[in-house]
């Protein structure tokens, strides 16, 4: 029997989501020969944490389901012991990268990766607190159905479990490293109001995601596809494809990894949307098989984003994402050219190749990011109102943001270099039990 880790990182109240993910865990245990470790990584203040603890208490006890609800104190305790065991050169810095004071989408998932290793889980299945499952004819549509049918199998063995195969024959001996889908509902990035106010400004801003040398046509195609997920079409029937999965077709609220998460971490950048999407690109570029299915999750926005402080914080995360692309576009280009050479003789990703590429990208000229900030300043001011107020904030933080973008990629390189010893150490480290 294999162990899997179904994880829900959260920094917001989400008792209903905890209950729903627990139902997905029960589905997995009923339909597959697995032991499910439901891992809730909770960064909420005391009142929300207490509500979550009550939701956990109400989860029915079932064979082959183990629930772990860890606050940040217990996460920190585990991380400190694992980092010390790994004999890392900069233990305090690694702890800060794994559990930063500010929000980090990559860091919270990296913690799940290490805790999954400690729990003896061979795969990690991630969900988000601001998403729901689709329900069709009274039945909940759980993504874990497709994840457990294929994840970790040789592609040739997974082929009978999918609807269609679009994978070259020379990839069929490799193991399925990722199974994922996307979302329906609201845009994954809270910039829909910008699109409604001024589509041209929206285009100018979102096209900054692309490499500077792309043509206008390529940038336009990227803008048209960005942040929309699977649109709004509701689930009607299952469809899955064994392939090299296009990173634009999957989302981190609806993803599962096997093997690759133990070789390379996610970028730990703070206050940066998209910082948790790196492995999706790596799996594709290294030629590792994946499965794309259509059990899309429903995305929605929490009320906090609509407040003035929430608005400012989210726009900052969006800007930092665009600035990070100077470095990640360079790394993605390197990985695409490297292809299968990113893998070792056993078909595993070589973390050293990824770390080296990230470290080299830190030396790039920053003029492209200076241009990004110029475009963003003009765009926010044209939108007016609170967007113009945000432009003032952006102007005050300009140099700091440029420095942070470079520092973030350097931090990622450092963490990638330390990752495999850290994973091995985590596998020997006990997980704190819930009180």
Number of C-alpha atoms within 10 A of each C-alpha: 8 12 19 26 27 26 28 24 20 21 15 17 21 21 18 13 21 24 16 17 23 22 16 22 27 21 16 24 17 13 10 15 13 17 20 26 22 24 24 21 23 24 21 17 13 10 10 17 22 14 14 24 18 12 17 18 11 10 15 11 11 11 11 17 20 14 21 17 20 22 17 14 12 17 21 17 12 20 25 17 16 27 24 17 17 20 13 17 11 12 17 13 15 21 16 14 24 25 21 16 9 10 18 24 23 24 23 24 25 24 20 24 26 27 27 29 24 20 20 17 21 19 27 26 28 23 23 19 21 16 20 22 20 19 13 12 6 7 8 16 21 22 26 23 16 23 28 20 17 24 26 23 18 17 26 18 14 21 21 13 15 18 12 14 17 13 19 11 9 8 17 19 15 19 23 30 28 30 31 31 26 26 32 24 19 18 18 21 16 17 17 14 10 18 12 10 12 13 13 12 19 20 17 17 24 20 23 25 21 18 18 17 8 11 10 11 9 14 20 17 11 18 20 13 13 17 21 19 22 22 15 13 10 18 16 12 9 12 14 19 20 26 23 22 26 14 17 16 20 23 24 21 24 24 21 29 25 21 18 21 27 24 17 26 28 22 29 27 29 21 20 27 24 23 22 22 17 18 20 26 17 22 25 21 24 22 24 27 29 31 29 24 23 23 28 29 27 20 21 17 15 13 8 12 15 13 10 11 10 14 17 18 15 21 22 19 21 21 21 22 21 26 26 25 21 26 27 21 16 17 23 19 13 18 22 16 13 14 16 16 16 23 17 11 8 7 16 19 24 17 22 18 17 21 23 15 19 25 19 15 21 21 11 12 11 17 11 16 21 15 14 21 23 13 15 21 20 14 21 22 16 14 16 13 10 14 19 17 13 20 22 15 14 20 13 11 11 15 11 10 20 18 11 17 24 20 14 22 23 22 21 23 25 19 22 24 21 23 24 19 18 23 25 17 21 27 19 16 20 13 20 14 10 11 6
